[in-house]
Amino acid sequence: MSMLNCLQYLAPHGASKARSSGSAASSFEALQKQAKFLGNALPPVFAVIARAVRVDHKLLGYQLAAYFDKPTARVQLVISSIAENDNLKICADGALLSKHKVTAKVAWGPECQQYAVTAKAEAGVLGEFPAARLELEWERLPVIVTTYAKKLSKHIPMAAFKAGFRLERATNSEKEIELTAALPTQRSLNVIARIPEMTLSRMAIPLPVAVPINPDGTLSIHIDEDILSWIQKHIKEE
């Protein structure tokens, strides 16, 4: 059976993609509903302020604050304007939901509510092979981004053909890009990408080095205080 037809089996313990991805999304949304801004309940791990005063004495600049909630393995970065009457914010929010799944969301605009992009990374087994899936889903994007994306998409078929990919026209989601990669061996890679209006795939891509991945495809990602402490230390040194 081809990789294209087996995608639904990518998940730990044989769970379906729909169930697994849905569970990850709902878990992350539940964390965000509990606390939209971690700063309302937690002190920042570190904060950086860049400011300037105009000739008319008006204050300009931005503040970056990082928060870490250890019980939920959730990290949040918030960049906000410190100018008067400016509620622009950029919020990067991520959580390690399990050793197989990590989800992050970047939102920006007034109070981080105008535009948003969500990324989900999941590791597991595709058939008998360790594999990983990355999904990018957008709720709203600036017009300039969608305009350039449409222009770029016209060049994808030719670029994909030259790179040795197989292309199939498909009615995929208009607001999602999905990339799945499986390693039948430590030195070869099978790839399939679903983008709006088409699906790209290429099997047995040779790799220059062996990939040290576990047979069960577990994510070797650890979000802990040591990482944020390291960032904090280097910011202080600078």
C-alpha positions as CSV (number, residue, x, y, z in Angstrom):
1,M,0.0,0.0,0.0
2,S,1.4,3.4,-0.9
3,M,2.4,6.1,1.6
4,L,-0.4,8.3,0.2
5,N,-3.0,5.8,1.3
6,C,-1.5,5.0,4.7
7,L,-1.3,8.6,6.1
8,Q,-4.2,8.0,8.5
9,Y,-2.1,5.5,10.4
10,L,0.6,8.0,11.5
11,A,0.1,8.3,15.2
12,P,1.4,6.5,18.3
13,H,-0.2,3.2,19.1
14,G,-2.2,3.2,15.9
15,A,-4.6,6.0,16.7
16,S,-6.1,7.7,13.6
17,K,-4.8,11.0,12.4
18,A,-8.1,12.7,12.8
19,R,-8.5,11.5,16.3
20,S,-4.9,12.3,17.2
21,S,-4.8,15.7,15.6
22,G,-8.2,16.6,17.0
23,S,-7.1,15.6,20.5
24,A,-4.0,17.7,20.2
25,A,-5.9,20.7,19.0
26,S,-8.6,20.4,21.8
27,S,-5.9,19.9,24.5
28,F,-4.0,23.0,23.4
29,E,-7.2,25.0,23.1
30,A,-8.2,23.9,26.6
31,L,-4.8,25.2,27.9
32,Q,-5.4,28.6,26.2
33,K,-8.9,28.9,27.6
34,Q,-7.6,28.3,31.1
35,A,-5.2,31.2,30.7
36,K,-5.0,33.3,27.6
37,F,-2.0,35.2,28.9
38,L,0.2,33.4,31.3
39,G,1.4,36.8,32.6
40,N,-1.9,37.2,34.4
41,A,-0.9,34.5,36.8
42,L,2.8,34.0,36.4
43,P,5.8,36.3,36.7
44,P,7.9,36.5,33.5
45,V,11.0,34.3,33.2
46,F,12.6,37.3,31.6
47,A,11.6,40.6,30.0
48,V,13.3,43.0,27.6
49,I,12.2,46.5,26.9
50,A,13.3,48.6,24.0
51,R,12.0,52.2,24.1
52,A,12.6,55.6,22.7
53,V,11.2,59.1,23.2
54,R,10.2,61.2,20.3
55,V,10.9,64.9,20.1
56,D,7.3,65.5,21.1
57,H,8.0,63.5,24.3
58,K,5.8,60.6,23.2
59,L,7.1,57.1,24.2
60,L,7.7,54.5,21.6
61,G,9.0,50.9,21.8
62,Y,8.2,47.3,22.5
63,Q,8.4,44.9,25.4
64,L,9.2,41.2,25.1
65,A,8.2,39.0,28.0
66,A,8.6,35.2,28.3
67,Y,6.6,32.9,30.5
68,F,6.9,29.2,31.4
69,D,4.2,27.1,33.1
70,K,6.0,24.0,34.2
71,P,2.9,21.8,35.1
72,T,1.5,22.1,31.5
73,A,4.9,22.4,29.7
74,R,3.6,25.6,28.1
75,V,5.8,28.5,26.9
76,Q,4.5,31.9,25.9
77,L,6.3,34.9,24.4
78,V,4.5,38.2,24.2
79,I,5.7,41.2,22.3
80,S,3.6,44.3,23.0
81,S,3.9,48.0,22.1
82,I,4.5,50.4,24.9
83,A,3.3,53.4,22.9
84,E,0.3,55.2,24.2
85,N,-3.0,54.1,22.7
86,D,-1.3,51.2,20.8
87,N,-2.7,47.7,21.7
88,L,-0.6,45.8,19.1
89,K,0.7,42.5,20.4
90,I,2.4,39.4,19.0
91,C,1.8,36.2,21.0
92,A,3.8,33.0,20.4
93,D,2.3,30.2,22.5
94,G,3.5,26.6,22.5
95,A,3.0,23.4,24.6
96,L,4.5,20.0,24.6
97,L,1.3,17.9,24.9
98,S,3.1,14.6,25.0
99,K,6.4,13.0,23.9
100,H,4.7,12.6,20.5
101,K,3.0,16.0,20.1
102,V,3.9,19.6,20.3
103,T,1.6,22.5,19.2
104,A,2.3,26.2,18.8
105,K,0.3,29.2,17.8
106,V,1.4,32.6,16.7
107,A,-1.2,35.4,16.8
108,W,-0.8,39.1,16.2
109,G,-2.8,42.3,15.9
110,P,-4.7,44.2,18.6
111,E,-4.6,42.0,21.7
112,C,-3.3,39.2,19.4
113,Q,-6.7,38.7,17.9
114,Q,-6.4,39.9,14.2
115,Y,-4.3,37.1,12.6
116,A,-3.2,33.6,13.7
117,V,-1.2,30.6,12.5
118,T,-1.1,27.3,14.2
119,A,1.6,24.7,13.9
120,K,1.3,21.1,15.0
121,A,4.2,18.6,15.0
122,E,3.5,14.9,15.7
123,A,5.7,11.8,15.7
124,G,4.7,8.2,15.4
125,V,4.8,5.2,13.1
126,L,3.7,5.1,9.5
127,G,3.1,1.5,8.7
128,E,6.3,0.0,10.1
129,F,8.5,3.1,9.8
130,P,9.1,6.0,12.2
131,A,7.6,9.1,10.8
132,A,6.7,12.7,11.6
133,R,4.0,15.1,10.5
134,L,4.0,18.9,10.5
135,E,0.8,20.9,9.9
136,L,0.4,24.6,9.4
137,E,-3.1,26.0,9.7
138,W,-4.1,29.6,9.4
139,E,-7.3,31.2,10.6
140,R,-6.6,34.7,9.2
141,L,-3.6,36.1,7.3
142,P,-2.8,39.6,6.0
143,V,-3.9,40.2,2.4
144,I,-0.3,40.8,1.3
145,V,0.6,37.3,2.5
146,T,-2.2,35.5,0.7
147,T,-1.6,37.6,-2.5
148,Y,2.1,36.5,-2.7
149,A,1.2,32.9,-1.7
150,K,-1.2,32.7,-4.7
151,K,1.5,34.0,-7.0
152,L,4.1,31.6,-5.7
153,S,1.7,28.6,-6.0
154,K,1.8,29.0,-9.8
155,H,5.5,28.1,-9.8
156,I,5.2,25.1,-7.6
157,P,4.3,22.5,-10.2
158,M,7.3,23.1,-12.4
159,A,9.6,23.4,-9.3
160,A,8.2,20.1,-7.9
161,F,8.7,18.3,-11.3
162,K,12.3,19.4,-11.5
163,A,12.9,18.2,-7.9
164,G,11.6,14.8,-8.8
165,F,8.3,15.0,-7.0
166,R,5.0,13.5,-8.2
167,L,2.1,16.0,-8.4
168,E,-1.6,15.2,-8.1
169,R,-4.4,17.8,-8.3
170,A,-6.5,17.5,-5.2
171,T,-9.1,19.4,-3.2
172,N,-7.1,19.8,0.0
173,S,-7.9,22.3,2.7
174,E,-7.7,25.9,1.6
175,K,-6.2,27.0,4.9
176,E,-3.7,24.2,5.7
177,I,-0.4,22.8,4.7
178,E,0.5,19.3,5.8
179,L,4.0,17.7,5.4
180,T,4.5,14.1,6.3
181,A,7.9,12.3,6.3
182,A,8.7,8.7,7.0
183,L,12.1,6.9,7.2
184,P,11.9,3.4,5.7
185,T,15.7,3.3,6.5
186,Q,18.0,5.7,8.4
187,R,19.4,6.9,5.1
188,S,16.2,7.3,3.0
189,L,13.1,9.5,3.3
190,N,9.6,9.3,2.0
191,V,7.8,12.7,1.8
192,I,4.3,13.8,1.0
193,A,3.0,17.4,1.1
194,R,-0.6,18.4,1.0
195,I,-1.1,22.1,0.0
196,P,-4.2,23.8,-1.4
197,E,-5.2,22.4,-4.7
198,M,-2.4,19.8,-5.0
199,T,-0.5,16.9,-3.3
200,L,3.2,16.4,-3.8
201,S,5.1,13.2,-3.0
202,R,8.5,11.6,-3.5
203,M,9.7,8.2,-2.2
204,A,13.1,7.0,-1.3
205,I,14.9,10.3,-1.1
206,P,18.6,9.5,-0.2
207,L,20.0,11.2,2.9
208,P,23.6,12.2,3.3
209,V,23.8,11.0,6.9
210,A,21.9,8.4,9.0
211,V,19.1,9.9,11.1
212,P,19.3,8.7,14.8
213,I,15.5,8.3,15.3
214,N,13.8,5.9,17.7
215,P,11.8,3.1,16.1
216,D,8.6,4.4,17.7
217,G,9.2,7.9,16.2
218,T,9.1,9.7,19.6
219,L,9.9,13.4,19.7
220,S,13.2,14.1,21.5
221,I,12.0,17.5,22.6
222,H,12.3,18.7,26.2
223,I,10.8,22.0,27.3
224,D,12.1,22.8,30.8
225,E,13.4,25.6,32.9
226,D,17.0,24.9,31.9
227,I,16.3,26.2,28.3
228,L,14.7,29.4,29.5
229,S,17.4,29.9,32.2
230,W,20.0,29.6,29.4
231,I,18.2,32.3,27.4
232,Q,17.9,34.5,30.5
233,K,21.6,34.2,31.3
234,H,22.7,35.2,27.8
235,I,20.4,38.2,27.7
236,K,21.8,39.4,31.0
237,E,25.4,39.0,29.7
238,E,24.6,41.1,26.7
